Amino acid sequence: MMGGLNAADGSVADIVRVDARGARVVGHLPAALHDAAAATAAGRTLFIGGGNAGAGTSQVLRVTAGGSAQPYARLPAGASDVEAAAIGSHIYVVGGYTGTAPLRSIIDIGPGGRVKVVAEMPRPLRYAAVAAVGGRILVAGGTSGVTARREILSVDPAGGRVRTIGRLPAATTHAAGAVLNGRFYVIGGRGDGLSSQRAGLLAIDPATGRATRAGHLPAALSDLSAASFQRRIVVVGGRDAGGGVHDEVLTLRARG
């Protein structure tokens, strides 16, 4: 876990390792940042963008398991509110916000730090749920302008094609995304209201875009993070309807 906001709504620089022994700080980012993205591809973990009291940063950091963070690449523009997913040796950065303008780009960060725009979404998008499955990037919900969205997008980064394959049951933003057993899960999130958090889990079929209800979190949370790990999804943190920031680490398993 890297960066984020603490209970006082302040950005943090901590790099935290979570394992069977618990959670502990193992290093620090060069600056405190929140609303960044992170992903791992071909043995490299990248911390991408992020913001703090103003415009987003364009810096992409490579972070080691020991907690060291070093410059690796730069985005075309500074961006916070981004999400990322990995396919093979490439990490794709989805949407975001420069501090003045929302973004609709899909950016490829390739081996050696090569950066290029490979596709554009139908509209600018922030705070979407994102994950990769079957060689495609799936993007669900998010905020366009000031409005939460329902669309589920499938992105072919190799061909640069973006298409709408389905819709969420309700407009959702600030949710987490992860993949388990070939399904794309949209976890928690909220609507347009700051106190409209949700506890639901949605499982999306990447072939049809069909979304089905798949369970609930112990509490309604937005602004949480999730990652697939050893046949489960690990969910970290989040904000509840009262504005409280949570420190729990949860594991989700598919039923059956």
C-alpha positions as protocol buffer text, in pm:
chain_id: "A"
residue {
  index: 1
  type: MET
  ca { x: 0 y: 0 z: 0 }
}
residue {
  index: 2
  type: MET
  ca { x: 140 y: 339 z: -98 }
}
residue {
  index: 3
  type: GLY
  ca { x: 28 y: 693 z: -26 }
}
residue {
  index: 4
  type: GLY
  ca { x: -338 y: 787 z: 26 }
}
residue {
  index: 5
  type: LEU
  ca { x: -526 y: 1002 z: 276 }
}
residue {
  index: 6
  type: ASN
  ca { x: -524 y: 962 z: 653 }
}
residue {
  index: 7
  type: ALA
  ca { x: -811 y: 1018 z: 897 }
}
residue {
  index: 8
  type: ALA
  ca { x: -739 y: 1392 z: 900 }
}
residue {
  index: 9
  type: ASP
  ca { x: -769 y: 1409 z: 519 }
}
residue {
  index: 10
  type: GLY
  ca { x: -396 y: 1467 z: 486 }
}
residue {
  index: 11
  type: SER
  ca { x: -186 y: 1301 z: 217 }
}
residue {
  index: 12
  type: VAL
  ca { x: 66 y: 1044 z: 337 }
}
residue {
  index: 13
  type: ALA
  ca { x: 395 y: 916 z: 196 }
}
residue {
  index: 14
  type: ASP
  ca { x: 403 y: 577 z: 369 }
}
residue {
  index: 15
  type: ILE
  ca { x: 482 y: 256 z: 184 }
}
residue {
  index: 16
  type: VAL
  ca { x: 317 y: -20 z: 387 }
}
residue {
  index: 17
  type: ARG
  ca { x: 375 y: -393 z: 347 }
}
residue {
  index: 18
  type: VAL
  ca { x: 90 y: -628 z: 443 }
}
residue {
  index: 19
  type: ASP
  ca { x: 153 y: -996 z: 505 }
}
residue {
  index: 20
  type: ALA
  ca { x: 67 y: -1270 z: 753 }
}
residue {
  index: 21
  type: ARG
  ca { x: 248 y: -1079 z: 1028 }
}
residue {
  index: 22
  type: GLY
  ca { x: 33 y: -768 z: 982 }
}
residue {
  index: 23
  type: ALA
  ca { x: 92 y: -426 z: 830 }
}
residue {
  index: 24
  type: ARG
  ca { x: 411 y: -225 z: 876 }
}
residue {
  index: 25
  type: VAL
  ca { x: 576 y: 77 z: 717 }
}
residue {
  index: 26
  type: VAL
  ca { x: 878 y: -27 z: 509 }
}
residue {
  index: 27
  type: GLY
  ca { x: 958 y: 298 z: 328 }
}
residue {
  index: 28
  type: HIS
  ca { x: 835 y: 634 z: 208 }
}
residue {
  index: 29
  type: LEU
  ca { x: 751 y: 801 z: -122 }
}
residue {
  index: 30
  type: PRO
  ca { x: 953 y: 1115 z: -205 }
}
residue {
  index: 31
  type: ALA
  ca { x: 638 y: 1321 z: -137 }
}
residue {
  index: 32
  type: ALA
  ca { x: 300 y: 1267 z: 30 }
}
residue {
  index: 33
  type: LEU
  ca { x: 37 y: 1193 z: -238 }
}
residue {
  index: 34
  type: HIS
  ca { x: -318 y: 1063 z: -269 }
}
residue {
  index: 35
  type: ASP
  ca { x: -548 y: 958 z: -557 }
}
residue {
  index: 36
  type: ALA
  ca { x: -259 y: 784 z: -732 }
}
residue {
  index: 37
  type: ALA
  ca { x: -258 y: 442 z: -902 }
}
residue {
  index: 38
  type: ALA
  ca { x: -33 y: 140 z: -864 }
}
residue {
  index: 39
  type: ALA
  ca { x: 18 y: -183 z: -1056 }
}
residue {
  index: 40
  type: THR
  ca { x: 274 y: -460 z: -1099 }
}
residue {
  index: 41
  type: ALA
  ca { x: 393 y: -603 z: -1432 }
}
residue {
  index: 42
  type: ALA
  ca { x: 690 y: -822 z: -1518 }
}
residue {
  index: 43
  type: GLY
  ca { x: 826 y: -796 z: -1164 }
}
residue {
  index: 44
  type: ARG
  ca { x: 813 y: -418 z: -1145 }
}
residue {
  index: 45
  type: THR
  ca { x: 570 y: -225 z: -924 }
}
residue {
  index: 46
  type: LEU
  ca { x: 487 y: 131 z: -1027 }
}
residue {
  index: 47
  type: PHE
  ca { x: 330 y: 414 z: -829 }
}
residue {
  index: 48
  type: ILE
  ca { x: 167 y: 645 z: -1082 }
}
residue {
  index: 49
  type: GLY
  ca { x: 68 y: 1011 z: -1055 }
}
residue {
  index: 50
  type: GLY
  ca { x: -122 y: 1137 z: -752 }
}
residue {
  index: 51
  type: GLY
  ca { x: -203 y: 1477 z: -608 }
}
residue {
  index: 52
  type: ASN
  ca { x: -163 y: 1693 z: -302 }
}
residue {
  index: 53
  type: ALA
  ca { x: -323 y: 2036 z: -258 }
}
residue {
  index: 54
  type: GLY
  ca { x: -342 y: 2121 z: -625 }
}
residue {
  index: 55
  type: ALA
  ca { x: -227 y: 1981 z: -958 }
}
residue {
  index: 56
  type: GLY
  ca { x: -138 y: 1617 z: -1002 }
}
residue {
  index: 57
  type: THR
  ca { x: 215 y: 1495 z: -1054 }
}
residue {
  index: 58
  type: SER
  ca { x: 343 y: 1335 z: -1373 }
}
residue {
  index: 59
  type: GLN
  ca { x: 602 y: 1127 z: -1193 }
}
residue {
  index: 60
  type: VAL
  ca { x: 598 y: 747 z: -1213 }
}
residue {
  index: 61
  type: LEU
  ca { x: 799 y: 572 z: -942 }
}
residue {
  index: 62
  type: ARG
  ca { x: 933 y: 218 z: -931 }
}
residue {
  index: 63
  type: VAL
  ca { x: 887 y: 77 z: -582 }
}
residue {
  index: 64
  type: THR
  ca { x: 1072 y: -227 z: -450 }
}
residue {
  index: 65
  type: ALA
  ca { x: 945 y: -481 z: -198 }
}
residue {
  index: 66
  type: GLY
  ca { x: 1188 y: -331 z: 50 }
}
residue {
  index: 67
  type: GLY
  ca { x: 1021 y: 10 z: 28 }
}
residue {
  index: 68
  type: SER
  ca { x: 1263 y: 198 z: -198 }
}
residue {
  index: 69
  type: ALA
  ca { x: 1101 y: 436 z: -449 }
}
residue {
  index: 70
  type: GLN
  ca { x: 1293 y: 564 z: -751 }
}
residue {
  index: 71
  type: PRO
  ca { x: 1190 y: 767 z: -1062 }
}
residue {
  index: 72
  type: TYR
  ca { x: 1097 y: 541 z: -1355 }
}
residue {
  index: 73
  type: ALA
  ca { x: 897 y: 743 z: -1612 }
}
residue {
  index: 74
  type: ARG
  ca { x: 675 y: 1048 z: -1660 }
}
residue {
  index: 75
  type: LEU
  ca { x: 316 y: 1078 z: -1775 }
}
residue {
  index: 76
  type: PRO
  ca { x: 235 y: 1322 z: -2058 }
}
residue {
  index: 77
  type: ALA
  ca { x: 67 y: 1546 z: -1799 }
}
residue {
  index: 78
  type: GLY
  ca { x: 43 y: 1555 z: -1422 }
}
residue {
  index: 79
  type: ALA
  ca { x: -259 y: 1354 z: -1307 }
}
residue {
  index: 80
  type: SER
  ca { x: -439 y: 1244 z: -995 }
}
residue {
  index: 81
  type: ASP
  ca { x: -764 y: 1042 z: -966 }
}
residue {
  index: 82
  type: VAL
  ca { x: -609 y: 779 z: -1195 }
}
residue {
  index: 83
  type: GLU
  ca { x: -641 y: 401 z: -1204 }
}
residue {
  index: 84
  type: ALA
  ca { x: -411 y: 139 z: -1354 }
}
residue {
  index: 85
  type: ALA
  ca { x: -406 y: -224 z: -1466 }
}
residue {
  index: 86
  type: ALA
  ca { x: -136 y: -456 z: -1602 }
}
residue {
  index: 87
  type: ILE
  ca { x: -139 y: -679 z: -1910 }
}
residue {
  index: 88
  type: GLY
  ca { x: 180 y: -875 z: -1968 }
}
residue {
  index: 89
  type: SER
  ca { x: 477 y: -644 z: -1927 }
}
residue {
  index: 90
  type: HIS
  ca { x: 270 y: -327 z: -1979 }
}
residue {
  index: 91
  type: ILE
  ca { x: 85 y: -109 z: -1729 }
}
residue {
  index: 92
  type: TYR
  ca { x: -209 y: 98 z: -1853 }
}
residue {
  index: 93
  type: VAL
  ca { x: -318 y: 421 z: -1683 }
}
residue {
  index: 94
  type: VAL
  ca { x: -686 y: 512 z: -1713 }
}
residue {
  index: 95
  type: GLY
  ca { x: -827 y: 866 z: -1711 }
}
residue {
  index: 96
  type: GLY
  ca { x: -756 y: 1107 z: -1425 }
}
residue {
  index: 97
  type: TYR
  ca { x: -747 y: 1480 z: -1358 }
}
residue {
  index: 98
  type: THR
  ca { x: -469 y: 1731 z: -1417 }
}
residue {
  index: 99
  type: GLY
  ca { x: -594 y: 1976 z: -1154 }
}
residue {
  index: 100
  type: THR
  ca { x: -777 y: 2180 z: -1418 }
}
residue {
  index: 101
  type: ALA
  ca { x: -896 y: 1927 z: -1677 }
}
residue {
  index: 102
  type: PRO
  ca { x: -1028 y: 1568 z: -1661 }
}
residue {
  index: 103
  type: LEU
  ca { x: -864 y: 1311 z: -1888 }
}
residue {
  index: 104
  type: ARG
  ca { x: -1003 y: 1050 z: -2127 }
}
residue {
  index: 105
  type: SER
  ca { x: -672 y: 888 z: -2219 }
}
residue {
  index: 106
  type: ILE
  ca { x: -548 y: 530 z: -2181 }
}
residue {
  index: 107
  type: ILE
  ca { x: -169 y: 549 z: -2139 }
}
residue {
  index: 108
  type: ASP
  ca { x: 72 y: 259 z: -2184 }
}
residue {
  index: 109
  type: ILE
  ca { x: 380 y: 248 z: -1961 }
}
residue {
  index: 110
  type: GLY
  ca { x: 596 y: -16 z: -2124 }
}
residue {
  index: 111
  type: PRO
  ca { x: 925 y: -184 z: -2031 }
}
residue {
  index: 112
  type: GLY
  ca { x: 1206 y: 64 z: -1983 }
}
residue {
  index: 113
  type: GLY
  ca { x: 962 y: 343 z: -1900 }
}
residue {
  index: 114
  type: ARG
  ca { x: 837 y: 403 z: -2254 }
}
residue {
  index: 115
  type: VAL
  ca { x: 510 y: 601 z: -2234 }
}
residue {
  index: 116
  type: LYS
  ca { x: 247 y: 650 z: -2504 }
}
residue {
  index: 117
  type: VAL
  ca { x: -127 y: 711 z: -2539 }
}
residue {
  index: 118
  type: VAL
  ca { x: -291 y: 400 z: -2691 }
}
residue {
  index: 119
  type: ALA
  ca { x: -665 y: 482 z: -2674 }
}
residue {
  index: 120
  type: GLU
  ca { x: -921 y: 738 z: -2567 }
}
residue {
  index: 121
  type: MET
  ca { x: -1246 y: 677 z: -2380 }
}
residue {
  index: 122
  type: PRO
  ca { x: -1575 y: 825 z: -2502 }
}
residue {
  index: 123
  type: ARG
  ca { x: -1561 y: 1088 z: -2225 }
}
residue {
  index: 124
  type: PRO
  ca { x: -1317 y: 1207 z: -1958 }
}
residue {
  index: 125
  type: LEU
  ca { x: -1331 y: 984 z: -1651 }
}
residue {
  index: 126
  type: ARG
  ca { x: -1202 y: 992 z: -1293 }
}
residue {
  index: 127
  type: TYR
  ca { x: -1235 y: 750 z: -1001 }
}
residue {
  index: 128
  type: ALA
  ca { x: -1343 y: 451 z: -1214 }
}
residue {
  index: 129
  type: ALA
  ca { x: -1310 y: 87 z: -1109 }
}
residue {
  index: 130
  type: VAL
  ca { x: -1046 y: -72 z: -1334 }
}
residue {
  index: 131
  type: ALA
  ca { x: -890 y: -416 z: -1384 }
}
residue {
  index: 132
  type: ALA
  ca { x: -749 y: -629 z: -1666 }
}
residue {
  index: 133
  type: VAL
  ca { x: -889 y: -966 z: -1774 }
}
residue {
  index: 134
  type: GLY
  ca { x: -846 y: -1166 z: -2094 }
}
residue {
  index: 135
  type: GLY
  ca { x: -613 y: -913 z: -2256 }
}
residue {
  index: 136
  type: ARG
  ca { x: -864 y: -631 z: -2212 }
}
residue {
  index: 137
  type: ILE
  ca { x: -892 y: -345 z: -1965 }
}
residue {
  index: 138
  type: LEU
  ca { x: -1236 y: -317 z: -1806 }
}
residue {
  index: 139
  type: VAL
  ca { x: -1347 y: 22 z: -1678 }
}
residue {
  index: 140
  type: ALA
  ca { x: -1666 y: 53 z: -1474 }
}
residue {
  index: 141
  type: GLY
  ca { x: -1842 y: 367 z: -1356 }
}
residue {
  index: 142
  type: GLY
  ca { x: -1635 y: 665 z: -1246 }
}
residue {
  index: 143
  type: THR
  ca { x: -1703 y: 1038 z: -1252 }
}
residue {
  index: 144
  type: SER
  ca { x: -1738 y: 1240 z: -1571 }
}
residue {
  index: 145
  type: GLY
  ca { x: -1762 y: 1611 z: -1495 }
}
residue {
  index: 146
  type: VAL
  ca { x: -1947 y: 1598 z: -1161 }
}
residue {
  index: 147
  type: THR
  ca { x: -2169 y: 1301 z: -1246 }
}
residue {
  index: 148
  type: ALA
  ca { x: -2121 y: 933 z: -1159 }
}
residue {
  index: 149
  type: ARG
  ca { x: -2153 y: 697 z: -1457 }
}
residue {
  index: 150
  type: ARG
  ca { x: -2299 y: 350 z: -1520 }
}
residue {
  index: 151
  type: GLU
  ca { x: -2109 y: 241 z: -1832 }
}
residue {
  index: 152
  type: ILE
  ca { x: -1882 y: -63 z: -1838 }
}
residue {
  index: 153
  type: LEU
  ca { x: -1610 y: -14 z: -2099 }
}
residue {
  index: 154
  type: SER
  ca { x: -1384 y: -275 z: -2258 }
}
residue {
  index: 155
  type: VAL
  ca { x: -1052 y: -142 z: -2386 }
}
residue {
  index: 156
  type: ASP
  ca { x: -835 y: -327 z: -2639 }
}
residue {
  index: 157
  type: PRO
  ca { x: -499 y: -156 z: -2581 }
}
residue {
  index: 158
  type: ALA
  ca { x: -332 y: -332 z: -2874 }
}
residue {
  index: 159
  type: GLY
  ca { x: -587 y: -208 z: -3126 }
}
residue {
  index: 160
  type: GLY
  ca { x: -684 y: 114 z: -2950 }
}
residue {
  index: 161
  type: ARG
  ca { x: -1052 y: 21 z: -2951 }
}
residue {
  index: 162
  type: VAL
  ca { x: -1288 y: 120 z: -2669 }
}
residue {
  index: 163
  type: ARG
  ca { x: -1646 y: -5 z: -2656 }
}
residue {
  index: 164
  type: THR
  ca { x: -1933 y: -7 z: -2408 }
}
residue {
  index: 165
  type: ILE
  ca { x: -2026 y: -365 z: -2315 }
}
residue {
  index: 166
  type: GLY
  ca { x: -2276 y: -310 z: -2034 }
}
residue {
  index: 167
  type: ARG
  ca { x: -2404 y: -90 z: -1755 }
}
residue {
  index: 168
  type: LEU
  ca { x: -2391 y: -104 z: -1378 }
}
residue {
  index: 169
  type: PRO
  ca { x: -2722 y: -131 z: -1189 }
}
residue {
  index: 170
  type: ALA
  ca { x: -2665 y: 222 z: -1059 }
}
residue {
  index: 171
  type: ALA
  ca { x: -2424 y: 507 z: -1133 }
}
residue {
  index: 172
  type: THR
  ca { x: -2110 y: 435 z: -928 }
}
residue {
  index: 173
  type: THR
  ca { x: -1784 y: 616 z: -863 }
}
residue {
  index: 174
  type: HIS
  ca { x: -1494 y: 587 z: -617 }
}
residue {
  index: 175
  type: ALA
  ca { x: -1524 y: 204 z: -625 }
}
residue {
  index: 176
  type: ALA
  ca { x: -1238 y: -46 z: -642 }
}
residue {
  index: 177
  type: GLY
  ca { x: -1185 y: -301 z: -919 }
}
residue {
  index: 178
  type: ALA
  ca { x: -1018 y: -643 z: -916 }
}
residue {
  index: 179
  type: VAL
  ca { x: -1033 y: -976 z: -1101 }
}
residue {
  index: 180
  type: LEU
  ca { x: -1108 y: -1318 z: -953 }
}
residue {
  index: 181
  type: ASN
  ca { x: -1179 y: -1643 z: -1141 }
}
residue {
  index: 182
  type: GLY
  ca { x: -1215 y: -1459 z: -1470 }
}
residue {
  index: 183
  type: ARG
  ca { x: -1473 y: -1213 z: -1337 }
}
residue {
  index: 184
  type: PHE
  ca { x: -1431 y: -838 z: -1294 }
}
residue {
  index: 185
  type: TYR
  ca { x: -1544 y: -727 z: -947 }
}
residue {
  index: 186
  type: VAL
  ca { x: -1660 y: -374 z: -867 }
}
residue {
  index: 187
  type: ILE
  ca { x: -1627 y: -326 z: -492 }
}
residue {
  index: 188
  type: GLY
  ca { x: -1809 y: -65 z: -282 }
}
residue {
  index: 189
  type: GLY
  ca { x: -1809 y: 290 z: -413 }
}
residue {
  index: 190
  type: ARG
  ca { x: -2076 y: 560 z: -398 }
}
residue {
  index: 191
  type: GLY
  ca { x: -2308 y: 772 z: -610 }
}
residue {
  index: 192
  type: ASP
  ca { x: -2282 y: 1146 z: -662 }
}
residue {
  index: 193
  type: GLY
  ca { x: -2339 y: 1223 z: -293 }
}
residue {
  index: 194
  type: LEU
  ca { x: -2042 y: 1230 z: -57 }
}
residue {
  index: 195
  type: SER
  ca { x: -2236 y: 1017 z: 194 }
}
residue {
  index: 196
  type: SER
  ca { x: -2390 y: 767 z: -52 }
}
residue {
  index: 197
  type: GLN
  ca { x: -2141 y: 486 z: 13 }
}
residue {
  index: 198
  type: ARG
  ca { x: -2230 y: 128 z: -81 }
}
residue {
  index: 199
  type: ALA
  ca { x: -2134 y: -212 z: 55 }
}
residue {
  index: 200
  type: GLY
  ca { x: -2223 y: -417 z: -251 }
}
residue {
  index: 201
  type: LEU
  ca { x: -1996 y: -632 z: -465 }
}
residue {
  index: 202
  type: LEU
  ca { x: -2076 y: -668 z: -834 }
}
residue {
  index: 203
  type: ALA
  ca { x: -1935 y: -945 z: -1052 }
}
residue {
  index: 204
  type: ILE
  ca { x: -1912 y: -855 z: -1421 }
}
residue {
  index: 205
  type: ASP
  ca { x: -1882 y: -1108 z: -1703 }
}
residue {
  index: 206
  type: PRO
  ca { x: -1609 y: -964 z: -1930 }
}
residue {
  index: 207
  type: ALA
  ca { x: -1759 y: -1130 z: -2237 }
}
residue {
  index: 208
  type: THR
  ca { x: -2114 y: -996 z: -2202 }
}
residue {
  index: 209
  type: GLY
  ca { x: -2082 y: -701 z: -1965 }
}
residue {
  index: 210
  type: ARG
  ca { x: -2356 y: -847 z: -1746 }
}
residue {
  index: 211
  type: ALA
  ca { x: -2331 y: -735 z: -1383 }
}
residue {
  index: 212
  type: THR
  ca { x: -2467 y: -953 z: -1102 }
}
residue {
  index: 213
  type: ARG
  ca { x: -2469 y: -897 z: -727 }
}
residue {
  index: 214
  type: ALA
  ca { x: -2201 y: -1108 z: -560 }
}
residue {
  index: 215
  type: GLY
  ca { x: -2204 y: -1018 z: -190 }
}
residue {
  index: 216
  type: HIS
  ca { x: -2139 y: -732 z: 50 }
}
residue {
  index: 217
  type: LEU
  ca { x: -1857 y: -569 z: 241 }
}
residue {
  index: 218
  type: PRO
  ca { x: -1893 y: -555 z: 621 }
}
residue {
  index: 219
  type: ALA
  ca { x: -1951 y: -179 z: 584 }
}
residue {
  index: 220
  type: ALA
  ca { x: -2049 y: 60 z: 306 }
}
residue {
  index: 221
  type: LEU
  ca { x: -1722 y: 212 z: 177 }
}
residue {
  index: 222
  type: SER
  ca { x: -1591 y: 425 z: -106 }
}
residue {
  index: 223
  type: ASP
  ca { x: -1231 y: 523 z: -192 }
}
residue {
  index: 224
  type: LEU
  ca { x: -1097 y: 179 z: -107 }
}
residue {
  index: 225
  type: SER
  ca { x: -824 y: -15 z: -285 }
}
residue {
  index: 226
  type: ALA
  ca { x: -823 y: -375 z: -403 }
}
residue {
  index: 227
  type: ALA
  ca { x: -581 y: -625 z: -558 }
}
residue {
  index: 228
  type: SER
  ca { x: -602 y: -988 z: -665 }
}
residue {
  index: 229
  type: PHE
  ca { x: -376 y: -1217 z: -464 }
}
residue {
  index: 230
  type: GLN
  ca { x: -360 y: -1598 z: -434 }
}
residue {
  index: 231
  type: ARG
  ca { x: -718 y: -1676 z: -544 }
}
residue {
  index: 232
  type: ARG
  ca { x: -869 y: -1398 z: -339 }
}
residue {
  index: 233
  type: ILE
  ca { x: -916 y: -1022 z: -348 }
}
residue {
  index: 234
  type: VAL
  ca { x: -749 y: -812 z: -81 }
}
residue {
  index: 235
  type: VAL
  ca { x: -936 y: -490 z: 3 }
}
residue {
  index: 236
  type: VAL
  ca { x: -771 y: -209 z: 198 }
}
residue {
  index: 237
  type: GLY
  ca { x: -904 y: 103 z: 370 }
}
residue {
  index: 238
  type: GLY
  ca { x: -1193 y: 315 z: 246 }
}
residue {
  index: 239
  type: ARG
  ca { x: -1420 y: 596 z: 362 }
}
residue {
  index: 240
  type: ASP
  ca { x: -1764 y: 550 z: 519 }
}
residue {
  index: 241
  type: ALA
  ca { x: -2076 y: 767 z: 493 }
}
residue {
  index: 242
  type: GLY
  ca { x: -1975 y: 967 z: 800 }
}
residue {
  index: 243
  type: GLY
  ca { x: -1639 y: 1057 z: 645 }
}
residue {
  index: 244
  type: GLY
  ca { x: -1445 y: 815 z: 864 }
}
residue {
  index: 245
  type: VAL
  ca { x: -1135 y: 655 z: 713 }
}
residue {
  index: 246
  type: HIS
  ca { x: -1099 y: 279 z: 772 }
}
residue {
  index: 247
  type: ASP
  ca { x: -778 y: 85 z: 832 }
}
residue {
  index: 248
  type: GLU
  ca { x: -906 y: -270 z: 788 }
}
residue {
  index: 249
  type: VAL
  ca { x: -752 y: -519 z: 546 }
}
residue {
  index: 250
  type: LEU
  ca { x: -1021 y: -757 z: 414 }
}
residue {
  index: 251
  type: THR
  ca { x: -1000 y: -1069 z: 201 }
}
residue {
  index: 252
  type: LEU
  ca { x: -1280 y: -1164 z: -37 }
}
residue {
  index: 253
  type: ARG
  ca { x: -1328 y: -1510 z: -184 }
}
residue {
  index: 254
  type: ALA
  ca { x: -1566 y: -1625 z: -456 }
}
residue {
  index: 255
  type: ARG
  ca { x: -1863 y: -1823 z: -331 }
}
residue {
  index: 256
  type: GLY
  ca { x: -1844 y: -2193 z: -402 }
}
